[in-house]
Amino acid sequence: MAYVNENYLKLPGNYLFSEIARRVAKFQSENPDAKIIRLGIGDVTRPLPKVCIDAMTGAVAEMGKVETFRGYGPEQGYDFLREKIAEYNYKKRGIEIDADEIFVSDGSKCDCGNIQEIFSADAKVAVADPVYPVYLDTNVMAGRTGDLNSDGRFSGVTYLPCNAENDFMPLPPENKIDLIYLCSPNNPTGTTLTKDALKNWIDYARKNDSIILYDAAYAAYISDENIPRSIFEIDGAKDFAIEFRSFSKTAGFTGTRCGYVVIPKNLTGFTKSGEKVPLKNLWLRRQTTKFNGTAYIIQRGAAAIYSEEGQAQVKELIDYYMTNAKIIREGLSALGLKVYGGENAPYIWLETPGKMKSWDFFDKLLRESNVVGTPGAGFGPCGENYFRLTAFGSRENTIAAMEKFKNLKR
Ligand SMILES: *Cc1c(COP(=O)(O)O)cnc(C)c1O
């Protein structure tokens, strides 16, 4: 009998984006003349930087000649890319990370989702609430979370509430946790973790022998010099943290696919008998068995952002979205709405007026302003009474949406 992995059956259906699509379609059919503006998308919309296109075009030509053709590449990624990442994202910022501590992949979602495989099936997990769903769902599939309670939470998971009172920065819990997922700049709240907040987490990890899984997919959106772009900017972090980065939001690679994981060489987990095991070795074993590398053409495209010209083009891309973020922040603030995020992240997190339910606000905003966003409750129980808007739209639509927000009835 082919028994199924019943842990999959514990996953609540992900109704968030299908429910949004259903409500928008219904409204549009009842109001065919309404011009709906979507600020709910979590995907980039600007084209790839020219340096990436040129590098990939060159790589395609190489693949067409016998002298320069490439077959399987190294599972960890080509040295030309790993060395550039180590130099630009770490050494230039005073962080010692070697190219052989970097594992190139086809994106961060896979890495954030797969990393749990190298840890024990009974590891205790903590996630922020609200949260990017990948961390939790992959642990549900692995059988690490217990059952779903009626309050929408899994019995075996520690949820770290993020709200206005704690500036949306999850705090270390009282109990002992083995694996902690942190995301900064955060999706969905658009907020960032400060040096002190991260130091607090490193202290917790040291006391409890925990590992911090740090998702920095939006690191390139940080402009404030006091906000860490990498967890490795914090003393001691190399003994307790794995970092995830991606070219998706940095350089428009959501459809092109390239990311990487940083696992410091001294970072260890433990066997049940108390022996230390380097996590880097386990991840290398996992990747060489289950992954065959990111396409050469794509890695050439990614490496192209690490030149003066490439950095300028990426900055232009990010400035475009961050100008949208500013327009949204200022537009909503002028209407008296309470907004968070949007300063070092492309997400704006707003408190619903009168703390109305986030799905009720979704309907009201669609009806009165014809603007689509994402209800906070879709990211976890603590997202209730909040709403996410993204800066990934076009400038024109962002400006138009702020005009239409003025139609919102008080
Ligand atoms: C977009 C995003 C990623 C990156 O995903 P890719 O698979 O690299 O495209 C990772 N984490 C968060 C929180 C994200 O929003």
The ligand as an ORCA input file, in Angstrom:
! r2SCAN-3c Opt
* xyz 0 1
  C      10.474     36.627     -2.486
  C      10.967     36.043     -1.215
  C      12.030     35.142     -1.198
  C      12.797     34.817     -2.445
  O      12.255     33.806     -3.162
  P      12.974     33.246     -4.470
  O      12.667     31.778     -4.407
  O      14.444     33.503     -4.356
  O      12.351     33.926     -5.635
  C      12.454     34.638      0.018
  N      11.876     35.008      1.158
  C      10.871     35.895      1.194
  C      10.317     36.312      2.493
  C      10.364     36.425      0.003
  O       9.344     37.287      0.040
*
